[in-house]
């Protein structure tokens, strides 16, 4: 995987603000087997009842979690995220930002990559809330302008998978460059 980019709009605030399990909307890359994850993230309620953007890295080898600095964002603002391989250094970088603003950028080191080859791209809704009213009140989020560059040049072939969906959440392929997630809010 050479690069993946996408944008999405911060959804409406939940009807019930606070509590919950910090729902997150992100995309990321992993090798096979999935033991290292690189991910630009939009989360709600991660310690405060606000939306925040940040980058994250998780290593299942040793349970290491690294999170960048965070930036509070508001409903209606456009987020841009990117992950790319620097062909000179062989390192992956990731960024997340509000449209037109300075990005938060982090780099994954060679030791963190464990000589893995990143082959899979995921778009995810994660961390189900305690109640459906803790999901955004507008009932959906759309990842758009998705662009992926593979070494092979092949286009993305999207598949929707669900694991313990909450609030009737559902993923849907809109087209080759847009994916939507929906959920019940009551």
C-alpha positions in Angstrom: 0.0 0.0 0.0 1.6 3.3 -1.1 -1.1 5.7 0.1 -4.7 6.2 1.2 -6.5 9.5 1.5 -10.1 10.4 2.5 -12.2 13.2 3.8 -15.3 13.2 6.0 -17.5 15.7 7.7 -17.8 15.8 11.5 -21.3 14.6 12.2 -23.9 16.2 14.5 -23.5 16.0 18.2 -25.2 13.0 19.9 -28.5 13.6 21.6 -27.0 12.3 24.8 -23.6 14.0 25.3 -21.2 12.3 27.7 -20.8 8.8 29.0 -20.5 6.2 26.4 -17.5 4.4 25.0 -15.9 7.1 22.8 -17.2 6.1 19.4 -14.6 6.5 16.6 -14.7 6.8 12.8 -11.4 6.1 11.1 -9.5 4.5 8.3 -6.3 2.6 8.7 -3.9 0.1 7.2 -2.7 -3.2 8.5 -0.5 -6.1 7.3 -1.7 -9.7 7.2 -1.9 -11.0 9.8 -3.3 -7.8 11.4 -0.8 -7.1 14.1 0.1 -3.4 13.5 -2.4 -0.6 12.8 -1.9 2.9 11.5 -5.0 5.1 11.7 -6.1 8.8 11.5 -9.1 9.0 13.8 -12.2 11.1 14.6 -13.5 10.2 18.1 -16.3 11.5 20.2 -16.2 11.6 24.0 -12.6 10.4 24.4 -12.3 11.9 27.8 -14.5 15.0 27.0 -17.9 15.4 25.4 -16.4 16.8 22.2 -15.2 15.5 18.8 -11.5 15.2 18.5 -9.1 14.3 15.7 -5.7 12.6 16.2 -3.5 9.9 14.7 -3.1 6.5 16.3 -0.8 3.5 16.1 -1.4 0.1 17.8 1.0 -2.8 18.0 -0.5 -6.2 18.9 3.0 -7.6 19.4 3.5 -5.7 22.7 0.1 -3.9 23.2 1.7 -0.5 22.5 -0.7 2.4 21.8 0.6 5.7 20.6 -1.7 8.7 20.1 -0.7 12.1 18.7 -1.8 15.4 20.1 -5.5 16.0 19.7 -7.5 18.8 18.1 -11.1 19.6 19.0 -13.4 19.8 16.0 -17.1 20.8 15.5 -20.0 19.3 13.6 -20.0 20.3 9.9 -16.2 20.8 9.7 -14.4 18.8 7.0 -11.6 16.4 8.0 -8.9 15.2 5.8 -6.8 12.1 6.6 -3.9 10.5 4.9 -1.4 7.6 5.2 1.5 7.3 2.9 4.7 5.4 2.4 7.9 7.5 1.9 9.7 5.6 -0.8 13.1 7.0 0.2 13.0 6.2 3.9 10.6 3.2 3.7 8.6 4.7 6.6 4.8 5.3 6.8 3.5 8.7 7.7 0.0 9.7 8.7 -1.9 12.9 9.0 -5.2 14.3 10.0 -6.5 17.9 9.8 -9.4 20.2 9.2 -9.7 21.3 5.6 -7.2 24.2 5.0 -5.5 23.9 8.4 -2.1 22.6 9.5 -2.2 18.8 9.8 -1.2 16.6 12.8 1.6 14.4 11.3 3.2 11.3 12.8 5.7 8.8 11.5 5.8 5.1 12.2 9.4 3.9 12.7 11.0 0.9 11.1 11.1 -0.9 14.5 7.3 -0.3 15.0 6.6 -1.7 11.5 8.3 -5.0 12.4 9.3 -5.4 8.7 5.6 -5.9 7.9 4.1 -5.3 4.4 0.9 -3.3 4.8 -1.7 -4.8 2.4 -5.2 -4.0 3.9 -7.2 -0.8 4.2 -10.1 -0.5 6.5 -12.8 2.1 7.1 -14.4 1.6 10.5 -17.0 2.7 13.1 -15.7 1.5 16.4 -16.5 1.5 20.1 -20.2 1.1 20.4 -21.9 3.6 22.8 -23.9 2.6 25.8 -27.1 3.8 24.1 -28.0 4.7 20.5 -28.6 8.3 21.7 -24.8 8.5 22.2 -24.2 8.1 18.4 -24.3 11.3 16.3 -27.9 12.5 16.0 -27.8 12.8 12.2 -27.5 9.0 11.9 -24.7 8.7 9.4 -21.1 9.5 8.3 -19.7 9.4 4.8 -16.0 8.9 4.0 -15.5 10.5 0.6 -12.8 11.4 -1.9 -11.2 8.0 -1.0 -8.0 7.6 -3.1 -5.8 4.5 -2.6 -2.5 3.8 -4.4 -1.3 0.2 -4.5 2.0 -1.0 -5.9 0.0 -3.1 -8.4 -2.1 -0.1 -9.5 -5.3 -2.2 -8.9 -8.5 -0.3 -7.9 -10.0 -0.9 -4.4 -12.5 -3.7 -4.2 -14.7 -2.8 -1.2 -16.3 -5.4 1.0 -18.6 -4.6 4.0 -18.1 -6.6 7.1 -19.7 -6.2 10.5 -18.7 -7.4 13.9 -21.2 -7.0 16.7 -23.0 -4.1 15.2 -24.8 -1.7 17.6 -27.9 0.4 17.0 -28.5 -1.3 13.7 -25.2 0.2 12.4 -24.5 -0.6 8.8 -21.7 0.0 6.3 -22.5 0.7 2.6 -20.4 1.1 -0.5 -21.7 4.2 -2.3 -19.1 4.1 -5.1 -15.4 3.4 -5.6 -14.5 6.6 -3.6 -17.2 6.8 -1.0 -18.4 4.7 1.9 -21.3 5.4 4.3 -22.0 4.2 7.8 -25.5 4.6 9.3 -27.0 3.9 12.7 -30.1 4.3 14.7 -30.1 7.2 17.1 -32.9 6.2 19.5 
